[in-house]
Each structure stands twice: as C-alpha cells, then as structure tokens.
Amino acid sequence: MRMPDPAILRLRDAKPIAVGQHRAIYAHPRDATLLVKVIREDVAKTRWQRWPKRLQRALHYTGFVRELKEYIAVRARHPQADPPISRMLGVVDTDLGLGLVSEMVAGPDGHAAPTLAALYERERGFQPWIEQALETLLRDLLASEVILGDLHPWNIVHGSDSRGGPRLVVVDGFGEKHLLPIRSMSRALNRGNTERLFRRMRGNLVKWLPLPPKG
C-alpha cells in the first residue's frame, strides 16, 4: 500500500474558510498563521478548458502567478514599505492541486479577519473609523504602486498580521491582468485605475448591500 506523501497538504476533507467565484481558501493544516488558496475543481474543469483560456501557459494557476509577481514587484520597488496586500509565501502541493500560501490577516478573535462588506453591514454604513481606514488603504496602495486587477468589498479584510495592524488589506485580485501591461508602464495610468476601482468598489458596496432604514 502506497503511503501518503507527507509533503502534500491534505485539504480535501477540511472545511474551507471561504469560497469565492474561482477559489476556495483553507486554514493551513500545519501553521495556524497561514492560509492556502486553491482553485475550485469545478472551475478548473470548465472555465479553463475553453479557448483562449487554454493558451495561458499557467492555465488555471495564472492568477497565482499574477499575485506572486505583483507582490515581488512591489517589495522590490519599496523594500522598506508594508504594502496593504497579502504577504505571499509561495506555492505548495495539496490534494486539491497547487495551493497559494499567504499570511493570514487575523481579526481580534485570532481567526481570519472580517471583510469590508461584513464590517459595512455590522456597523450600518461607513462609520468614521471605516472612512479613515479606507483613506489609509488608498494612500498606501498609491504609495506602494500596487497594480489592482480587481477590487471589491469581499477581497478587502480588516485585521492584523506580522506587519502590524489593524488595517485594511487587499487579499486577492492584485496584479497586472492585461496582455499589454500598460499599468506597469505608466504610474499615472496605474494611479488613475486604482482611484477608479476604489470609487467603484465603494459605490458597489452601497448598491449591493443596502442598509435597512434606521428606526
């Protein structure tokens, strides 16, 4: 009988912390301070079997490559900064395919930090402290020249990691998505795109999560 490879993380029987449109996120089974993102099997079997998706060399792991590349680029350009994006640690083999390992941003209870969407609902809107945290997030994104491919209230969390906090951190959706890397070539274009995505994210949050009337 073949023994299980100890180098492969066993996630299949674990309950994911969160499930997104393309990925599932698990607690790292050997380190409580880390998370492991894997591509949902149904997504890998359907979405990435279509042309022209199959032309991408990394196939369904293209997003992993993009996020790792952006994290490295930001740290290379600003080695002393603490950019407000997930701290990436690399990839690992799991029984669900390759996993992208990142440091967990933790909430006050020590578990995975709540999303901006959850905070907005809990606090019944953009309370002053949330507004201040958003201003700081935008300032730090611009200062560290992070390229955002997507930004929504569910890929921003509020908590702390080894770099400090609590603060808002973008945990998904960063990196250049376009074939022609125009944002990588122009700081002005990237700045404008970040500000546009930020405004759209705020507007979508109000639209998608209407608050009940007060009273």
TAFENTA-V795156 format. One record per helix or strand of 3 or more residues. SS is the DSSP state (hx for helix, st for strand). FROM is the first residue (numbers start at 1). LEN is the number of residues. If there is no record, write none. Layout:
# TAFENTA-V795156
[[SS & FROM & LEN] [SS & FROM & LEN]]
This chain:
# TAFENTA-V795156
[[st & 23 & 5] [st & 34 & 6] [hx & 41 & 9] [hx & 53 & 3] [hx & 59 & 19] [st & 88 & 7] [st & 97 & 7] [hx & 116 & 7] [hx & 128 & 16] [st & 156 & 6] [st & 164 & 7] [hx & 182 & 4] [hx & 187 & 22]]
